[in-house]
Amino acid sequence: MAYRLTQKKKHLLVAIHVISVASWIGGTLGMLVLGLYLQLGENGEQLHYTLASMEVIDENLLKYPALMTLFTGILLSIWTQWGLVKHYWVTIKLVVTILTIMIGILFLNKWTAHLGELVKDMGFVSLENNDFNSTWLSMILTSSFNLLCLFAMVFITYYKPFGKIRKTARN
């Protein structure tokens, strides 16, 4: 028989999961707002401090909450009746969570650092640089996509669509 959580432990794990998701959504929203704010910069120092703030958010409100969301989500699915691959909604959330984390690691983190380097080298003039603007646009579009994914996962959690995965489909 598989391990099952007591009600108290389940409530604690759900609370940690919800706080992690809320932090992740807040961090993503903060990154998006600051990213949009970059284009309104009035001097190089302002651009530098905005990007420094984005790096702090990336390090503290994206990385750790995202990983905690993944970890608690997996624990909740295997230690409750939902299972990791019993229901489509759980499996979809797992895949989208991993996809969103990978996008952050492989792209957004590097783009933020790249913009920081451009601002450090060029200052305020970087706003007129094509490389800066294309990286900035990629970051805005990708951050928007990640935010959309996070909101979609919240709705999937509450509506639990698509039903169970049939045993023949799992095997």
SEFI-371999 format. One record per residue (C-alpha): residue number from 1; x, y, z negated; residue in three letters. Coordinates in steps of 0.02 Angstrom, whole numbers, plus 50000, padded with zeros to 5 digits. Example, Ala and Ser with C-alpha at 12.3 -4.5 7.8 and 13.67 -1.06 7.14 Angstrom:
<atoms>
<atom 1 <50615 49775 49610> "ala">
<atom 2 <50684 49947 49643> "ser">
</atoms>
This chain:
<atoms>
<atom 1 <50000 50000 50000> "met">
<atom 2 <50066 50171 50048> "ala">
<atom 3 <50097 50308 49921> "tyr">
<atom 4 <49949 50425 49895> "arg">
<atom 5 <49952 50594 49809> "leu">
<atom 6 <49851 50629 49653> "thr">
<atom 7 <49729 50776 49670> "gln">
<atom 8 <49844 50890 49569> "lys">
<atom 9 <49997 50846 49673> "lys">
<atom 10 <49897 50865 49834> "lys">
<atom 11 <49834 51037 49782> "his">
<atom 12 <50012 51091 49737> "leu">
<atom 13 <50080 51030 49904> "leu">
<atom 14 <49937 51113 50000> "val">
<atom 15 <49971 51277 49907> "ala">
<atom 16 <50156 51269 49952> "ile">
<atom 17 <50109 51229 50132> "his">
<atom 18 <49987 51376 50144> "val">
<atom 19 <50112 51498 50067> "ile">
<atom 20 <50244 51437 50190> "ser">
<atom 21 <50128 51459 50338> "val">
<atom 22 <50074 51632 50279> "ala">
<atom 23 <50257 51683 50260> "ser">
<atom 24 <50298 51615 50432> "trp">
<atom 25 <50152 51708 50511> "ile">
<atom 26 <50199 51868 50418> "gly">
<atom 27 <50380 51853 50471> "gly">
<atom 28 <50332 51823 50652> "thr">
<atom 29 <50213 51971 50649> "leu">
<atom 30 <50348 52079 50568> "gly">
<atom 31 <50474 52030 50701> "met">
<atom 32 <50349 52070 50838> "leu">
<atom 33 <50306 52241 50764> "val">
<atom 34 <50488 52287 50737> "leu">
<atom 35 <50529 52224 50912> "gly">
<atom 36 <50397 52339 50985> "leu">
<atom 37 <50462 52480 50876> "tyr">
<atom 38 <50634 52462 50955> "leu">
<atom 39 <50572 52547 51113> "gln">
<atom 40 <50520 52699 51009> "leu">
<atom 41 <50694 52722 50936> "gly">
<atom 42 <50759 52899 50931> "glu">
<atom 43 <50944 52864 50902> "asn">
<atom 44 <51070 52723 50895> "gly">
<atom 45 <51068 52714 50706> "glu">
<atom 46 <50881 52685 50705> "gln">
<atom 47 <50900 52545 50832> "leu">
<atom 48 <51040 52468 50728> "his">
<atom 49 <50938 52471 50566> "tyr">
<atom 50 <50783 52402 50653> "thr">
<atom 51 <50882 52256 50722> "leu">
<atom 52 <50966 52229 50552> "ala">
<atom 53 <50792 52219 50474> "ser">
<atom 54 <50739 52095 50608> "met">
<atom 55 <50888 51985 50566> "glu">
<atom 56 <50841 51987 50380> "val">
<atom 57 <50663 51938 50425> "ile">
<atom 58 <50726 51802 50542> "asp">
<atom 59 <50838 51730 50408> "glu">
<atom 60 <50714 51738 50263> "asn">
<atom 61 <50535 51744 50329> "leu">
<atom 62 <50553 51635 50481> "leu">
<atom 63 <50684 51501 50457> "lys">
<atom 64 <50646 51438 50281> "tyr">
<atom 65 <50456 51455 50286> "pro">
<atom 66 <50452 51367 50456> "ala">
<atom 67 <50555 51222 50391> "leu">
<atom 68 <50453 51215 50230> "met">
<atom 69 <50293 51213 50335> "thr">
<atom 70 <50359 51067 50437> "leu">
<atom 71 <50418 50972 50283> "phe">
<atom 72 <50258 50997 50180> "thr">
<atom 73 <50150 50962 50332> "gly">
<atom 74 <50235 50795 50361> "ile">
<atom 75 <50220 50750 50177> "leu">
<atom 76 <50036 50798 50173> "leu">
<atom 77 <49999 50695 50328> "ser">
<atom 78 <50087 50537 50271> "ile">
<atom 79 <50032 50547 50088> "trp">
<atom 80 <49848 50579 50126> "thr">
<atom 81 <49716 50492 50231> "gln">
<atom 82 <49757 50596 50385> "trp">
<atom 83 <49916 50506 50437> "gly">
<atom 84 <50048 50575 50554> "leu">
<atom 85 <49979 50495 50712> "val">
<atom 86 <49802 50443 50664> "lys">
<atom 87 <49717 50604 50718> "his">
<atom 88 <49750 50711 50871> "tyr">
<atom 89 <49743 50873 50772> "trp">
<atom 90 <49884 50819 50656> "val">
<atom 91 <49993 50759 50799> "thr">
<atom 92 <49961 50918 50899> "ile">
<atom 93 <50007 51025 50748> "lys">
<atom 94 <50168 50926 50724> "leu">
<atom 95 <50219 50947 50906> "val">
<atom 96 <50175 51133 50910> "val">
<atom 97 <50265 51163 50745> "thr">
<atom 98 <50424 51081 50810> "ile">
<atom 99 <50408 51174 50975> "leu">
<atom 100 <50388 51342 50887> "thr">
<atom 101 <50536 51309 50772> "ile">
<atom 102 <50645 51258 50920> "met">
<atom 103 <50597 51415 51017> "ile">
<atom 104 <50650 51518 50867> "gly">
<atom 105 <50816 51427 50849> "ile">
<atom 106 <50861 51415 51033> "leu">
<atom 107 <50800 51584 51094> "phe">
<atom 108 <50733 51715 50974> "leu">
<atom 109 <50878 51706 50853> "asn">
<atom 110 <51005 51724 50993> "lys">
<atom 111 <50909 51864 51079> "trp">
<atom 112 <50898 51965 50919> "thr">
<atom 113 <51086 51946 50892> "ala">
<atom 114 <51118 51991 51075> "his">
<atom 115 <51015 52151 51060> "leu">
<atom 116 <51112 52193 50902> "gly">
<atom 117 <51277 52174 50994> "glu">
<atom 118 <51217 52284 51138> "leu">
<atom 119 <51162 52420 51017> "val">
<atom 120 <51327 52406 50923> "lys">
<atom 121 <51426 52424 51085> "asp">
<atom 122 <51318 52551 51178> "met">
<atom 123 <51215 52639 51044> "gly">
<atom 124 <51058 52730 51096> "phe">
<atom 125 <51101 52714 51282> "val">
<atom 126 <51064 52527 51267> "ser">
<atom 127 <50878 52570 51286> "leu">
<atom 128 <50916 52611 51468> "glu">
<atom 129 <51015 52451 51497> "asn">
<atom 130 <50931 52318 51606> "asn">
<atom 131 <51004 52175 51503> "asp">
<atom 132 <50935 52253 51343> "phe">
<atom 133 <50763 52279 51419> "asn">
<atom 134 <50748 52105 51495> "ser">
<atom 135 <50805 52024 51331> "thr">
<atom 136 <50687 52136 51234> "trp">
<atom 137 <50540 52088 51345> "leu">
<atom 138 <50582 51903 51332> "ser">
<atom 139 <50588 51921 51143> "met">
<atom 140 <50419 52012 51136> "ile">
<atom 141 <50332 51886 51250> "leu">
<atom 142 <50406 51736 51159> "thr">
<atom 143 <50365 51808 50987> "ser">
<atom 144 <50187 51838 51046> "ser">
<atom 145 <50177 51658 51107> "phe">
<atom 146 <50242 51594 50939> "asn">
<atom 147 <50114 51701 50845> "leu">
<atom 148 <49976 51633 50957> "leu">
<atom 149 <50035 51455 50920> "cys">
<atom 150 <50034 51488 50732> "leu">
<atom 151 <49857 51560 50740> "phe">
<atom 152 <49800 51412 50847> "ala">
<atom 153 <49870 51291 50718> "met">
<atom 154 <49771 51378 50580> "val">
<atom 155 <49611 51355 50681> "phe">
<atom 156 <49655 51174 50721> "ile">
<atom 157 <49678 51142 50535> "thr">
<atom 158 <49503 51202 50493> "tyr">
<atom 159 <49409 51131 50643> "tyr">
<atom 160 <49506 50967 50658> "lys">
<atom 161 <49458 50940 50841> "pro">
<atom 162 <49482 50794 50959> "phe">
<atom 163 <49448 50652 50835> "gly">
<atom 164 <49552 50499 50798> "lys">
<atom 165 <49686 50425 50906> "ile">
<atom 166 <49629 50250 50955> "arg">
<atom 167 <49741 50109 50894> "lys">
<atom 168 <49773 50052 51073> "thr">
<atom 169 <49834 50227 51117> "ala">
<atom 170 <49952 50227 50966> "arg">
<atom 171 <50028 50058 51010> "asn">
</atoms>
